[in-house]
Amino acid sequence: MNLSSLLVCADEVSVQVLNGVLKELGIRVELCPDAVRAAVRLAQERFDLIILDCDRQADVTSLLLETRSSRLNDTTLAVAVVAGQENIREIFSLGVNFVLYKPVSYERALTSLRAAQSVLYRDKRRKARAAVHTQATIDYAGVERAAATLVDLADDGMAVNFGKKLPPTCKVYFQFQLPGQTANVRLSGQVVWQDWNGRAGIQFVDVPQTSRRILREWLQMNLSDAPRPQLPSQDVKVEQSIRPNEDGVLTTSRGKKQDLKGGDGEAAARLRDEPSNRREQIRYACRLGAEVYQTGGPVRHYCHLSDLSPGGCYLEMPLAFAAGSTVEIVVRTHEMKLQLRGEVKASHPSYGMGVLFHLNTKDERHGVQQLIDFVAATTKSSE
């Protein structure tokens, strides 16, 4: 999975450090020395990560506002390089996800950008994709039997090189043959993103049953040996409960053990020793896509909700809020949308935070119980 970044920086020392870290992490980097050129590139192409190291605070503010209001980069992860604490609150309110302090050191940059990379790997794709290079015939508004090239393919969408930009949110009709197949695949899809050089992301809309079978068989065969991301992001993924025992070994709910090594072992030991993590209520191991806000704040943070109980949950996110913070959580499943309020009781930077729910009404308690029932039912169906 290739990640791309836009580095907006004119300081040669910072450029050298950040460029080196990004290349070490395997993130493609494009350098813009000034805010004007950066604004143009953000309007032309989608980037997974943007790093802002501008001399003027007004340039940082302007680029953040343009990024969050754009169709291409509204969900791009933003890192700001700042000189001090003076404007931190304002910067976070504009949608910054991570902050680096000047002077930029290699160690701090590597730690922060590695955390950002883990977030990107979790959220970039919901389903595994297989590389593919095959020609397709396409029809869309005012155009018939044009040529395009498929770049990669998933069960619910694909990346396509059209060679030119298409109308926004355009519906496209495809006909193609996959490598090694003789039957034609016919389907329609919606353009959900595109960059300046004609590459676009397509989400499937209408896929006939025969074409769906061909796609799944081909993906099953071509994904079997493909490397899978370590941190896939899914709307709902129920997992075995994993808890550290007294010997520093991870024990799953089915009795299997996994050794903890290095930093992960130390982190698990810290989590185990904190009284706030020893809950008496039954906990349900799960992995649900969620959004969390600090109460009264406009910045949305994407995270994973895990270890659910009637009284609280754990939110996995690298930028954990301080203990005592009040938060608002939004969880969506296929059947419901649940909004909850709570207080951070335990905060673990780079890992996540434990939240105690504030359930003041019968409807709020009923909503949590519905979510627990959904998790329990999904667990049974997956066993």
Secondary structure, DSSP 4 states (H G I P E B T S, - for coil): --EEEEEEE--HHHHHHHHHHHHHTTEEEEEESSHHHHHHHHHH---SEEEEE-SSHHHHHHHHHHHHHSSSSTT-EEEEEESSSTTHHHHHHTT--EEEESSPPHHHHHHHHHHHHHHHHHHS-SS--EEEEEEEEEEETTEEEEEEEEEEE-SSEEEEE-SSPPPTT-EEEEEE--TT--SPEEEEEEEEEE-TTSEEEEEEEE--HHHHHHHHHHHHHHHTTSPPPSS---SB-----EEE-TTSEEEETTS-EEE--HHHHHHHHHHHH-GGG---S--B---EEEEEEETT----EEEEEEEEETTEEEEE-SSPPPTT-EEEEEEE-SS-EEEEEEEEEEEETTTEEEEEE---SHHHHHHHHHHHHHHHHHHHHH-
